[in-house]
Amino acid sequence: MRMITGLMRILIICLLASLSRECIAADGKRQRSILVLEEADFRSPFYSEIFAGIRAAAKPNGTSHTVTYGESLDLARFPGPDYEESLVGHFKTKYAQQPIDVIVSIGVSSAKFLQKRKQEIWPAAPVVYGFVPDLPETRALFLPNTTTVFARVRPAQLLTAARAVVPDLNRVVLVGEAWKNPLTYGHWKQDFAAAMPDLEVTDLSGAVLREVRAHVASLPARSAILTSAMYSDGEGTYYSPAAALARIAQSANRPIIITSDTFLGRSGVGGFLLLPEMIGREAGEVAMRILDGEAPSSIVPFGGNNVKPIFDWRELKRWNVDEAHLPPGSEVRFREPTFWEKYHWHVTIVASVVLVQALMIAILLRERRLRFVAEVEARQRMSELAHMNRRATAGEMSASLAHELNQPLAAILINAETAQQILRNPAPDLGEIRHILDHIRRDDQRAADVISRLRSFLKRDPTERRELDLNAMVGEVFRFLSVQALTHDVELMTEPSSADIRVRGDKVQLQQAILNLVVNGIDAVAHLPDKRRRVIGRTSLADGNVALVSVADAGDGILAEKVTEIFEPFFTTKAQGMGIGLSIAHTIVEAHGGRIWAENVPSGGAVFHVSLPLAAPR
Ligand code: ADP
């Protein structure tokens, strides 16, 4: 019984273990795993970009989900067998329950570690090697059931970049630990000798950072510094390679050729640069192919497309480098945009705004000009019409004018005859004659006044604006029409305001407007019985700050629906009417900033109102 219970327990444990190994993710997709083993700290920019590249390649697809684990061996900073031993123990414990489907090994140190210890930790997992140079020494590290994506900046490429930057190069200074490592730069001495037999080489790969800084501060003119990653100052302090490069650059007096795009922008001039994101992506893609079923041995190790000549534009300027000398296919970064590239949006927007504004101003000016021309034409036509209107009125009034002239002329005649008779007397009374002559002069003056009133009424002067006494102006109009009213047997009355009302305007025009209203009033009552034959002119201050003239009659009034139409040109209900009197009055009043309107009075008749702004508002 005891044995059966024991067996059951083992079975359950196996079942659970196998279930966990199946690793079916919650969303139903199959879960696979990649372990990324990086030789250095994957929080550094270079290695973190490699990791990001692998992650990007391991995106979930329709059927499976891939989990990516990452481990940093960091053997450069933590060397020694004890640490290595502890790593093995750590990984064994950590991954005991976590199956690894494929390992992506990054860097030579990592490949070395796997060569020695993989069997103990992940015996069955296939391996993809990334970020290793294609050298016989590195190929010797590869285990069976593995494949590789090579990545390497060749020593000859460093030299090519240096010669592009310093065309008459005759000396290079080697900085960084990697120069010592045959598994990184291989046998650079042979490579350099083959490319440039006369090249002088100063190898500072074993020197401490302090010495390197001192040395690179005073290099001769035709030299360049070739760097590789540097992690330590050689005196116990560890750096990130980018920080170490920045320190060297601070004191260097010659251009620095670099090997990774994560160093660009930190005072390196550029070179053939490793693209860590691409290194990761390429290795990740191969890992995915293996996860999808391809045998690692069937994937022939290949060189990736992960090195590119890239230069820093600011450094090229600093060292006076002609871009035409750069290796073919070079990319230049940090190029300062030209004024146009930088501000072309601003410039375009400002230019368009200015253009649109100019266009609008031109249109407005043109419209203003057209309006001005139209206004001048209208005013001219109005003035012509007004003149016609005045002549017609004068024609109508000719009988009464003749009557008005007759009176003084008749008086002059009588006075002249009387004077002749007195002169026939041998002793004429000179005092009497002087008296008669005074009368003749006064009558003559009266006749001259009549003529001058008529002439001023008929004259066609251009508009002239003056301050006018409203009461006096309305009074004159009524007096002017008194004879005409008399001939029609119509009584004209004025009720001037007690206030002194002053308006600004053209006297002849304003008088004509009022005159037209009075003439219409006379027309409206001329055929009526006696007591209604009256036209009254009133002046007043409306609301205390508007001058008002009202002309009222007791005629038949205006048809209610025509009270606005009557101001239209050529509207008339009279057999002999021209229909322009009110339209002229309307134009004149509006030109003076005023308003004209008509209404019927309940007791019968029409009243026309003209409101005008005061000359000086109270
Ligand atoms: P006209 O006097 O030549 O007809 P107006 O423009 O002076 O031209 O007047 C237009 C019309 O307005 C008149 O024909 C008339 O019908 C109407 N009207 C003007 N004044 C009065 C008024 N005081 N009473 C009634 N109707 C009037």
Residues whose N, C-alpha, C, O or C-beta is under 5 A from the ligand:
A	BS01	ADP	N520 G521 A524 G555 G557 I558 I566 F571 T572 T573 K574 G577 M578 G579 I580 G581 L582 S583 A606
